[in-house]
Amino acid sequence: MTNKIKRVSLFQRFLNGIEIVGNALPHPATLFLAFAILTLLISGLGFYLNWQVAHPATKEIIAVKNLLSIEGIHYIFQKTVTNFTSFAPLGIVLVAMLGIGIAEKSGLIGVFIRKLVLASPRRLLTFVLVFAGVISNTASDVGYVLLIPLSGIIFMAVGRHPIAGMAAAFAGVSGGFSANLFIGTIDPLLAGLSQEAAQIIDTSYEINAAANYYFMVVSTFLIAFAGTFVTEKIVIPRLGEYKSEDIIPEKIEPLSKDEKKGLLWANLMFGAYIIVVLIGTIPADGFLRGEGGSLLKSPLLEGIVTLLFLVAGSAGIAYGVAIGKYKNDSDVMKGMEESMKTMASYLVLVFFAAQFVAYFKESNLGIYVAVTGAEALQEADLNIYVLMILFIFFAGAINMVMGSASAKWAIMAPIFIPIFMLMGYSPELSQVVFRIGDSVTNIISPMMSFFALIIVFIQKYDKNAGIGTVISVMMPYSIVFTILWTLLLIAWIYFGWPLGPGAELFYTK
């Protein structure tokens, strides 16, 4: 007993240490400001130390520029605005969120999740909760605020431990953050950051929002099955039977007549878009194909964010009008306005991130770090499997002290993508490896933005629950997800499958 208490105490101290370190970090926007200033200082140092490398493609000698020189200061003054407005992720994320905002404000996304769960047979309930959690990532944070507490209610209503239900949903929402059957807001965001980083090496390189789509679709089912297994075989037996005299099981209301009607109209709208896309892509000369009938360089893939905006917005309007939520155009616009309010902190973050990335590129520090880093890794002679596994663990470790996926990738992409490109690995591969590492530790990271909310949800059923409770429940998911997702990646690389439309594993200039 004494040893057990000691182990728990050490574990709690470890968790408390992580929380202290994470809380001590400044705001992500402040971090980017610091990185931007540090880049300016290092550019001056690199200039005076005559840092230079030969570009691996052109063999041109690239020297580090001093951004603290008169010319550098002119650059800073003249380019601050355009650095921000031309930052690739900015526009695509805002456009996607406008459409998602219409659908979310109408109630369509919430009722879709409820319908999915209510229609599931009891024997498939756990699988459906994890699966629904993964799918909910299409619409920003709705999984956290709606599905997780709803899952606790559902499990309790069928006589199972409510915390197990919430754990299953949380595993899907957060542990499966990078998996999905649909393109969500995270896809264009990361693709934009990856493109900015890739253009340090190849200015013509483009990455579309569907760059990891094939891998993410397969990952959706991997996470759903793995999450179901962990819930049924590890979490539920460990938690045991739930007994409480204070909590009365809540009744889950079925969809109302109006909600069913709204869902029907939303589905019809979604179906109409599917028909249009099929008509535009199935014929060899379809109007959504690109030059020469190409699908890879087509308006459809290059405009996938526009399609996301149109589908989500139209389906949301159809649902909102059907149930009486949207009575006029002003109601729809308010839905879009609400989604933009949630993006205020993102805009602040992006302003400073854009300056950091621009300075890193303009100073030539990006290409210098890439070439020297690639040479060091090549000398280490690590094969692709070892290299990518180490990158998964590195991304996962960073996630323990820094919660925002976009903030982490904005820092890591300009460093690692150029290095891996020079080693012959595509930016799309670097991105998908980062997404795995970032996702599998989300559910055990106290720095994850919704972690405190998860504790509050669990405390409804266990008043003594805290950080240790959540992490101890979720740790098995994190371990299993890491193992299985890594094995999937290894198999994917071994067979040489593309990660998405036009997204190969290897980079060749």
C-alpha positions as CSV (number, residue, x, y, z in Angstrom):
1,M,0.0,0.0,0.0
2,T,2.8,2.4,0.9
3,N,4.6,1.8,-2.4
4,K,1.3,2.4,-4.3
5,I,0.8,5.7,-2.5
6,K,4.3,6.7,-3.2
7,R,3.9,6.0,-6.9
8,V,0.7,8.0,-7.1
9,S,2.4,10.9,-5.3
10,L,5.3,10.9,-7.7
11,F,2.9,10.8,-10.7
12,Q,0.9,13.7,-9.3
13,R,4.1,15.7,-8.8
14,F,5.1,15.0,-12.4
15,L,1.7,16.2,-13.6
16,N,1.8,19.2,-11.4
17,G,5.3,20.0,-12.8
18,I,3.9,19.8,-16.3
19,E,1.1,22.1,-15.4
20,I,3.4,24.7,-13.7
21,V,5.8,24.7,-16.7
22,G,2.9,25.0,-19.2
23,N,1.2,27.8,-17.2
24,A,4.5,29.7,-16.9
25,L,4.7,30.0,-20.7
26,P,3.5,33.3,-22.1
27,H,0.6,33.7,-24.4
28,P,1.3,32.0,-27.8
29,A,1.1,35.4,-29.5
30,T,3.8,36.7,-27.2
31,L,5.9,33.6,-28.0
32,F,5.7,34.5,-31.7
33,L,6.6,38.1,-31.0
34,A,9.6,36.8,-29.0
35,F,10.6,34.4,-31.8
36,A,10.3,37.2,-34.4
37,I,12.6,39.5,-32.3
38,L,15.0,36.6,-31.8
39,T,15.1,35.9,-35.5
40,L,16.1,39.6,-36.1
41,L,18.9,39.3,-33.6
42,I,20.1,36.0,-35.0
43,S,20.0,37.3,-38.5
44,G,22.4,40.0,-37.5
45,L,24.7,37.5,-35.7
46,G,24.6,35.2,-38.7
47,F,25.5,38.0,-41.1
48,Y,28.5,39.1,-39.1
49,L,29.7,35.4,-38.7
50,N,29.2,34.9,-42.5
51,W,26.8,32.1,-42.2
52,Q,26.2,30.7,-45.7
53,V,25.3,27.4,-47.5
54,A,24.9,26.2,-51.0
55,H,21.3,25.7,-52.1
56,P,21.0,22.0,-52.8
57,A,19.0,22.5,-55.9
58,T,20.6,25.5,-57.6
59,K,24.0,25.3,-55.9
60,E,23.7,29.0,-55.4
61,I,25.5,30.3,-52.3
62,I,22.9,31.6,-49.9
63,A,24.1,34.0,-47.1
64,V,22.1,35.0,-44.1
65,K,20.7,38.5,-44.4
66,N,20.9,41.1,-41.6
67,L,17.4,42.3,-40.9
68,L,18.8,44.8,-38.4
69,S,20.5,46.7,-41.2
70,I,19.0,49.8,-42.9
71,E,17.6,47.6,-45.7
72,G,16.3,45.1,-43.2
73,I,14.5,47.8,-41.2
74,H,13.0,49.1,-44.4
75,Y,11.7,45.6,-45.1
76,I,10.1,45.4,-41.7
77,F,8.3,48.7,-42.1
78,Q,7.2,48.1,-45.7
79,K,6.1,44.4,-45.3
80,T,4.4,44.2,-41.9
81,V,0.9,44.6,-43.3
82,T,1.4,42.3,-46.3
83,N,3.2,39.7,-44.2
84,F,-0.1,39.5,-42.3
85,T,-2.6,39.7,-45.1
86,S,-0.8,37.4,-47.4
87,F,-0.2,34.7,-44.7
88,A,-1.5,31.6,-46.3
89,P,-3.6,30.1,-43.5
90,L,-5.4,33.4,-42.7
91,G,-7.9,33.7,-45.5
92,I,-8.7,30.0,-45.9
93,V,-9.4,29.5,-42.2
94,L,-11.7,32.6,-42.0
95,V,-13.6,31.5,-45.1
96,A,-14.1,28.0,-43.7
97,M,-15.2,29.3,-40.4
98,L,-17.9,31.5,-42.0
99,G,-19.6,28.4,-43.4
100,I,-19.1,26.4,-40.3
101,G,-20.5,29.3,-38.2
102,I,-23.8,29.3,-40.2
103,A,-24.2,25.5,-39.7
104,E,-23.3,25.6,-36.0
105,K,-25.5,28.6,-35.1
106,S,-28.5,27.0,-36.8
107,G,-28.2,24.0,-34.6
108,L,-27.5,21.6,-37.5
109,I,-24.2,20.2,-36.2
110,G,-25.6,19.6,-32.7
111,V,-28.7,17.8,-33.9
112,F,-26.7,15.7,-36.4
113,I,-24.5,14.4,-33.5
114,R,-27.6,13.7,-31.4
115,K,-29.3,11.8,-34.2
116,L,-26.2,9.7,-34.8
117,V,-25.9,8.7,-31.2
118,L,-29.7,8.1,-30.7
119,A,-29.9,5.9,-33.8
120,S,-27.1,3.6,-32.7
121,P,-27.8,0.1,-31.4
122,R,-26.6,-0.4,-27.8
123,R,-23.9,-2.8,-28.7
124,L,-22.4,-0.2,-31.1
125,L,-22.9,2.7,-28.7
126,T,-19.2,3.0,-27.7
127,F,-18.0,2.8,-31.2
128,V,-20.5,5.5,-32.3
129,L,-19.5,7.8,-29.5
130,V,-15.8,7.6,-30.5
131,F,-16.6,7.9,-34.2
132,A,-19.0,10.8,-33.6
133,G,-16.2,12.5,-31.6
134,V,-13.8,12.2,-34.6
135,I,-16.4,13.5,-37.0
136,S,-17.3,16.5,-34.7
137,N,-13.8,17.9,-35.4
138,T,-15.2,19.1,-38.7
139,A,-17.0,21.8,-36.8
140,S,-14.4,23.3,-34.5
141,D,-15.2,22.9,-30.8
142,V,-18.8,21.4,-30.8
143,G,-17.5,18.0,-29.8
144,Y,-16.1,19.3,-26.6
145,V,-19.0,21.4,-25.5
146,L,-21.8,19.1,-26.7
147,L,-20.8,15.5,-27.3
148,I,-18.6,14.8,-24.3
149,P,-21.2,15.8,-21.6
150,L,-24.0,14.1,-23.7
151,S,-22.0,10.9,-23.8
152,G,-21.9,10.8,-20.0
153,I,-25.7,11.2,-19.9
154,I,-26.1,8.5,-22.5
155,F,-23.9,5.9,-20.7
156,M,-25.6,6.6,-17.4
157,A,-29.0,6.2,-19.1
158,V,-28.1,2.7,-20.3
159,G,-26.7,1.7,-16.9
160,R,-23.0,2.1,-17.7
161,H,-20.4,4.3,-16.0
162,P,-20.8,7.9,-17.2
163,I,-17.1,8.8,-17.0
164,A,-16.4,5.9,-19.4
165,G,-18.8,7.4,-21.9
166,M,-17.2,10.8,-21.6
167,A,-13.8,9.2,-21.9
168,A,-14.8,7.4,-25.2
169,A,-16.1,10.7,-26.7
170,F,-13.1,12.6,-25.4
171,A,-10.8,10.0,-27.0
172,G,-12.5,10.6,-30.4
173,V,-12.8,14.4,-30.2
174,S,-9.3,15.1,-28.9
175,G,-7.2,12.0,-29.4
176,G,-8.6,11.6,-33.0
177,F,-8.3,15.4,-33.6
178,S,-6.4,14.9,-36.9
179,A,-8.7,12.1,-38.3
180,N,-11.9,12.7,-40.2
181,L,-14.0,11.7,-43.1
182,F,-14.5,15.3,-44.1
183,I,-12.3,18.3,-44.6
184,G,-12.5,20.5,-41.5
185,T,-11.1,23.8,-40.3
186,I,-7.8,22.2,-39.1
187,D,-6.9,20.9,-42.6
188,P,-6.7,24.2,-44.5
189,L,-5.0,25.8,-41.4
190,L,-2.2,23.3,-41.3
191,A,-1.9,23.1,-45.1
192,G,-1.4,26.9,-45.2
193,L,1.4,26.8,-42.6
194,S,3.0,23.9,-44.4
195,Q,2.9,25.7,-47.7
196,E,4.6,28.8,-46.2
197,A,7.3,26.5,-44.8
198,A,7.8,24.5,-48.0
199,Q,8.3,27.7,-50.0
200,I,11.5,28.3,-48.1
201,I,13.0,25.6,-50.2
202,D,10.7,25.6,-53.3
203,T,8.8,28.9,-53.9
204,S,6.4,27.2,-56.3
205,Y,5.3,24.4,-53.9
206,E,1.6,24.3,-53.2
207,I,-0.3,22.2,-50.6
208,N,-4.0,21.8,-50.8
209,A,-6.3,21.3,-47.8
210,A,-6.9,17.6,-48.7
211,A,-3.2,16.8,-48.6
212,N,-3.6,14.2,-45.8
213,Y,-7.2,13.1,-46.7
214,Y,-6.6,9.5,-47.6
215,F,-4.5,8.9,-44.5
216,M,-7.1,10.7,-42.3
217,V,-10.0,8.7,-43.6
218,V,-8.3,5.4,-42.7
219,S,-7.3,6.9,-39.4
220,T,-10.9,7.7,-38.6
221,F,-11.8,4.0,-38.4
222,L,-8.5,3.1,-36.7
223,I,-9.2,5.6,-33.9
224,A,-12.9,4.5,-33.6
225,F,-12.0,0.8,-33.3
226,A,-9.0,1.4,-31.0
227,G,-11.1,3.8,-28.8
228,T,-13.9,1.3,-28.6
229,F,-11.4,-1.5,-27.6
230,V,-9.8,0.6,-24.9
231,T,-13.1,1.7,-23.5
232,E,-14.6,-1.8,-23.3
233,K,-11.5,-3.7,-22.3
234,I,-9.6,-1.3,-20.1
235,V,-11.6,1.8,-19.0
236,I,-14.9,0.2,-18.1
237,P,-13.5,-2.7,-16.1
238,R,-11.2,-0.3,-14.2
239,L,-14.0,2.2,-13.3
240,G,-16.4,-0.6,-12.4
241,E,-20.1,0.0,-11.6
242,Y,-21.2,3.6,-11.0
243,K,-23.4,4.2,-8.0
244,S,-24.7,7.6,-6.9
245,E,-27.8,8.7,-4.9
246,D,-27.3,12.3,-6.0
247,I,-27.3,11.9,-9.7
248,I,-30.5,10.9,-11.4
249,P,-30.2,9.6,-15.0
250,E,-31.3,12.2,-17.5
251,K,-33.6,11.3,-20.3
252,I,-32.2,11.9,-23.8
253,E,-34.9,13.5,-25.8
254,P,-35.5,12.2,-29.3
255,L,-35.4,14.6,-32.3
256,S,-38.5,16.8,-32.5
257,K,-40.7,16.9,-35.6
258,D,-39.1,20.3,-36.6
259,E,-35.6,19.0,-36.1
260,K,-36.3,15.9,-38.3
261,K,-37.7,18.2,-41.0
262,G,-34.7,20.5,-40.8
263,L,-32.3,17.6,-41.0
264,L,-34.1,16.3,-44.1
265,W,-33.7,19.6,-45.8
266,A,-30.0,19.8,-44.9
267,N,-29.4,16.4,-46.2
268,L,-31.2,17.3,-49.5
269,M,-28.9,20.3,-49.8
270,F,-25.9,18.2,-49.1
271,G,-27.0,15.6,-51.7
272,A,-27.4,18.4,-54.3
273,Y,-23.8,19.4,-53.8
274,I,-22.7,15.7,-54.1
275,I,-24.6,15.5,-57.5
276,V,-23.0,18.7,-58.7
277,V,-19.5,17.5,-57.8
278,L,-20.0,14.1,-59.5
279,I,-21.3,15.8,-62.6
280,G,-18.3,18.1,-62.6
281,T,-15.7,15.4,-62.0
282,I,-16.8,12.0,-63.5
283,P,-16.7,13.1,-67.2
284,A,-13.2,13.4,-68.5
285,D,-14.0,17.0,-69.5
286,G,-16.1,17.8,-66.4
287,F,-16.3,21.5,-65.5
288,L,-14.6,20.9,-62.1
289,R,-11.6,19.3,-63.6
290,G,-8.4,21.1,-64.4
291,E,-6.3,21.5,-67.5
292,G,-6.1,18.3,-69.5
293,G,-8.9,16.8,-67.3
294,S,-6.6,16.7,-64.2
295,L,-8.2,16.2,-60.8
296,L,-5.0,16.9,-58.9
297,K,-4.7,20.4,-60.2
298,S,-8.4,21.1,-60.5
299,P,-10.6,23.9,-59.3
300,L,-12.3,21.4,-57.0
301,L,-9.2,20.5,-55.0
302,E,-7.7,24.0,-55.2
303,G,-11.1,25.4,-54.1
304,I,-11.9,22.8,-51.4
305,V,-12.3,25.5,-48.8
306,T,-14.8,27.3,-50.9
307,L,-16.7,24.0,-51.3
308,L,-16.6,23.6,-47.5
309,F,-18.0,27.1,-47.0
310,L,-20.8,26.5,-49.6
311,V,-21.8,23.1,-48.3
312,A,-21.8,24.0,-44.6
313,G,-23.4,27.3,-45.1
314,S,-26.1,26.1,-47.5
315,A,-27.0,23.1,-45.3
316,G,-27.0,25.3,-42.2
317,I,-29.4,27.8,-43.9
318,A,-31.7,25.0,-45.1
319,Y,-31.8,23.5,-41.5
320,G,-32.2,26.9,-39.9
321,V,-35.0,28.0,-42.2
322,A,-36.9,24.7,-41.8
323,I,-36.9,24.9,-38.0
324,G,-37.5,28.6,-37.8
325,K,-34.1,29.5,-36.5
326,Y,-33.3,31.6,-39.5
327,K,-36.1,33.9,-40.4
328,N,-34.2,36.4,-42.6
329,D,-30.8,37.2,-43.9
330,S,-29.8,39.0,-40.8
331,D,-30.1,35.8,-38.7
332,V,-27.7,34.1,-41.1
333,M,-25.3,37.0,-41.0
334,K,-25.4,36.9,-37.2
335,G,-24.3,33.2,-37.4
336,M,-21.3,34.2,-39.5
337,E,-20.6,37.1,-37.1
338,E,-20.6,34.7,-34.1
339,S,-18.0,32.5,-35.8
340,M,-15.8,35.5,-36.5
341,K,-15.9,36.5,-32.8
342,T,-14.4,33.2,-31.8
343,M,-11.5,33.9,-34.3
344,A,-10.4,37.1,-32.5
345,S,-7.6,35.4,-30.6
346,Y,-6.6,33.5,-33.7
347,L,-6.2,36.8,-35.6
348,V,-3.9,38.2,-32.9
349,L,-1.9,35.0,-33.0
350,V,-1.6,35.0,-36.8
351,F,-0.3,38.6,-36.9
352,F,2.8,37.7,-34.9
353,A,3.2,34.2,-36.4
354,A,3.1,35.8,-39.9
355,Q,5.9,38.2,-39.0
356,F,8.1,35.4,-37.5
357,V,7.7,33.2,-40.6
358,A,8.3,36.1,-42.9
359,Y,11.5,37.2,-41.1
360,F,12.7,33.5,-40.9
361,K,12.3,33.3,-44.7
362,E,13.6,36.7,-45.7
363,S,16.7,36.5,-43.5
364,N,17.6,33.2,-45.2
365,L,17.8,31.6,-41.8
366,G,15.2,29.1,-43.0
367,I,17.3,27.7,-45.8
368,Y,20.5,27.9,-43.6
369,V,18.9,25.9,-40.8
370,A,17.3,23.5,-43.3
371,V,20.6,22.7,-45.1
372,T,22.7,22.4,-42.0
373,G,20.0,20.4,-40.2
374,A,19.5,18.0,-43.1
375,E,23.3,17.4,-43.4
376,A,23.4,16.6,-39.6
377,L,20.5,14.1,-40.0
378,Q,22.0,12.5,-43.1
379,E,25.3,12.0,-41.2
380,A,23.3,10.4,-38.4
381,D,22.1,7.9,-41.0
382,L,18.6,7.5,-39.6
383,N,16.2,5.6,-41.9
384,I,12.8,7.1,-42.6
385,Y,10.9,4.9,-40.1
386,V,13.1,5.9,-37.2
387,L,13.1,9.5,-38.2
388,M,9.4,9.8,-38.4
389,I,8.8,7.9,-35.2
390,L,11.2,10.3,-33.4
391,F,9.3,13.2,-34.9
392,I,6.0,11.7,-33.6
393,F,7.4,11.6,-30.1
394,F,8.9,15.0,-30.4
395,A,5.5,16.6,-31.5
396,G,3.8,14.7,-28.7
397,A,6.2,16.0,-26.1
398,I,5.8,19.6,-27.3
399,N,2.1,19.2,-27.0
400,M,2.4,18.5,-23.3
401,V,3.5,22.1,-22.7
402,M,1.9,24.0,-25.6
403,G,-1.8,23.3,-26.5
404,S,-2.5,25.0,-29.7
405,A,-1.9,22.8,-32.8
406,S,-1.6,25.8,-35.1
407,A,0.8,27.6,-32.8
408,K,3.0,24.6,-32.5
409,W,3.0,23.9,-36.3
410,A,3.7,27.6,-37.1
411,I,6.9,27.2,-35.0
412,M,7.9,23.7,-36.1
413,A,6.9,23.8,-39.8
414,P,9.5,26.4,-41.0
415,I,12.2,24.3,-39.3
416,F,11.3,20.7,-40.0
417,I,9.6,20.9,-43.4
418,P,12.6,22.4,-45.1
419,I,15.0,19.9,-43.4
420,F,12.8,16.9,-44.4
421,M,12.4,18.3,-48.0
422,L,16.2,18.4,-48.4
423,M,16.3,14.8,-47.2
424,G,13.7,13.9,-49.9
425,Y,10.5,13.7,-47.7
426,S,7.4,15.7,-48.8
427,P,5.9,18.5,-46.7
428,E,2.7,16.5,-46.7
429,L,4.5,13.6,-44.9
430,S,6.0,16.0,-42.4
431,Q,2.5,17.4,-41.7
432,V,0.8,14.1,-41.2
433,V,3.5,12.9,-38.8
434,F,3.1,16.1,-36.8
435,R,-0.6,15.6,-36.7
436,I,-0.2,12.1,-35.3
437,G,2.1,13.3,-32.5
438,D,-0.1,16.3,-31.7
439,S,-3.3,14.2,-31.5
440,V,-2.2,11.3,-29.4
441,T,-1.1,13.4,-26.4
442,N,-4.0,15.9,-26.6
443,I,-6.1,13.8,-24.2
444,I,-3.4,13.7,-21.5
445,S,-2.1,17.3,-21.9
446,P,-3.1,19.7,-19.2
447,M,-2.3,22.5,-21.7
448,M,-5.0,21.4,-24.1
449,S,-7.4,24.4,-24.1
450,F,-10.5,22.3,-23.1
451,F,-8.7,20.2,-20.5
452,A,-10.2,22.2,-17.6
453,L,-13.7,21.9,-19.0
454,I,-13.3,18.1,-19.2
455,I,-12.4,18.1,-15.5
456,V,-15.6,20.0,-14.7
457,F,-17.7,17.6,-16.7
458,I,-16.2,14.6,-14.9
459,Q,-16.6,16.3,-11.5
460,K,-20.3,16.1,-12.0
461,Y,-20.0,12.3,-11.5
462,D,-16.9,12.3,-9.2
463,K,-16.5,15.4,-7.0
464,N,-12.9,14.5,-6.2
465,A,-11.8,14.3,-9.8
466,G,-8.8,16.4,-10.9
467,I,-6.0,16.4,-13.4
468,G,-4.7,13.1,-12.3
469,T,-8.2,11.5,-12.7
470,V,-8.5,12.6,-16.2
471,I,-5.0,11.7,-17.2
472,S,-5.2,8.2,-15.6
473,V,-8.4,7.5,-17.4
474,M,-7.1,8.8,-20.7
475,M,-3.6,7.4,-20.6
476,P,-4.5,4.0,-22.1
477,Y,-6.1,5.7,-25.1
478,S,-2.9,7.8,-25.6
479,I,-0.7,4.7,-25.5
480,V,-2.8,2.5,-27.8
481,F,-3.4,5.4,-30.2
482,T,0.3,6.1,-30.4
483,I,1.2,2.5,-31.1
484,L,-1.5,1.8,-33.7
485,W,-1.2,5.1,-35.5
486,T,2.6,4.7,-35.7
487,L,2.2,1.2,-37.1
488,L,-0.3,2.6,-39.7
489,L,2.2,5.2,-40.7
490,I,5.0,2.6,-41.1
491,A,2.7,0.5,-43.2
492,W,1.7,3.5,-45.3
493,I,5.3,4.4,-46.0
494,Y,6.3,0.8,-46.7
495,F,3.6,0.4,-49.4
496,G,4.3,3.9,-50.7
497,W,0.6,5.1,-50.7
498,P,-0.2,8.7,-51.4
499,L,-1.3,10.7,-48.3
500,G,-4.0,12.6,-50.2
501,P,-4.8,13.8,-53.8
502,G,-1.5,14.6,-55.4
503,A,0.3,14.3,-52.0
504,E,3.2,11.8,-52.3
505,L,5.5,10.6,-49.5
506,F,8.7,11.9,-51.2
507,Y,9.8,15.2,-52.5
508,T,11.7,15.6,-55.7
509,K,12.6,19.0,-57.3
